[in-house]
Amino acid sequence: MLYRINIVGSKGDKVKIAIPFEAVKLLATNEKAMEAFKKNRIMKEIDIPELVRLVEEGKTGELAVIDTQAHEHIVIEGE
């Protein structure tokens, strides 16, 4: 299982990232990693434990859509 994260920045730049589910699951269980993750302006908008829960329940496809105040558009999918 992979998480695919697609980010469209406020200036039109695009970033695509694929992260294995197990790596995200480890992140969700590591307090120090979660603290570092939440320091990022965009990443603090993402509920990692909720994403893990959704995948463990078998959900695939679009898991989260985030539109930030700085006009970034983030889509997280599980496949």
C-alpha positions as CSV (number, residue, x, y, z in Angstrom):
1,M,0.0,0.0,0.0
2,L,1.2,3.5,-0.9
3,Y,0.1,6.9,0.0
4,R,0.3,9.3,-2.9
5,I,0.5,12.9,-2.0
6,N,0.0,15.6,-4.7
7,I,0.6,19.2,-3.8
8,V,-0.1,22.2,-6.0
9,G,1.5,25.3,-4.5
10,S,0.2,28.8,-4.5
11,K,2.5,29.7,-7.4
12,G,1.5,26.7,-9.5
13,D,4.5,24.5,-8.6
14,K,3.6,20.8,-8.3
15,V,5.0,18.1,-6.1
16,K,4.2,14.4,-6.2
17,I,5.3,12.0,-3.4
18,A,4.7,8.3,-2.9
19,I,5.2,7.0,0.7
20,P,4.8,3.3,1.8
21,F,2.0,2.8,4.3
22,E,4.4,1.1,6.8
23,A,6.5,4.2,6.9
24,V,3.5,6.4,7.7
25,K,2.4,3.9,10.3
26,L,5.8,4.1,12.0
27,L,5.6,7.9,11.9
28,A,2.2,7.8,13.6
29,T,3.6,5.8,16.5
30,N,6.8,7.9,17.1
31,E,6.1,10.9,19.3
32,K,9.3,12.8,18.3
33,A,8.7,12.2,14.6
34,M,5.1,13.5,15.0
35,E,6.4,16.6,16.8
36,A,8.8,17.3,13.9
37,F,6.2,16.6,11.3
38,K,3.7,19.0,12.9
39,K,6.3,21.9,12.9
40,N,5.8,22.2,9.1
41,R,3.1,24.7,8.1
42,I,1.5,22.4,5.6
43,M,2.0,19.1,7.3
44,K,0.4,20.2,10.6
45,E,-2.9,20.2,8.6
46,I,-2.6,16.4,8.0
47,D,-4.1,14.0,10.6
48,I,-1.6,11.1,10.3
49,P,-3.3,8.7,12.8
50,E,-6.6,9.2,10.9
51,L,-4.9,8.3,7.6
52,V,-3.5,5.1,9.1
53,R,-6.9,4.2,10.5
54,L,-8.6,4.7,7.1
55,V,-6.1,2.4,5.4
56,E,-6.3,-0.2,8.1
57,E,-10.1,-0.3,7.6
58,G,-9.5,-0.9,3.9
59,K,-10.2,2.5,2.4
60,T,-8.4,3.4,-0.8
61,G,-8.6,6.2,-3.2
62,E,-8.9,9.8,-2.0
63,L,-8.3,9.9,1.7
64,A,-7.9,13.6,2.4
65,V,-8.1,16.9,0.5
66,I,-6.6,20.0,2.1
67,D,-6.7,23.6,0.9
68,T,-4.5,25.8,3.0
69,Q,-4.9,29.5,3.7
70,A,-1.8,30.1,1.6
71,H,-3.7,28.6,-1.4
72,E,-1.9,25.3,-1.6
73,H,-4.0,22.3,-2.6
74,I,-3.1,18.9,-1.2
75,V,-4.6,15.5,-2.1
76,I,-3.7,12.3,-0.3
77,E,-4.7,9.0,-1.9
78,G,-4.2,5.4,-0.8
79,E,-3.6,2.7,-3.3
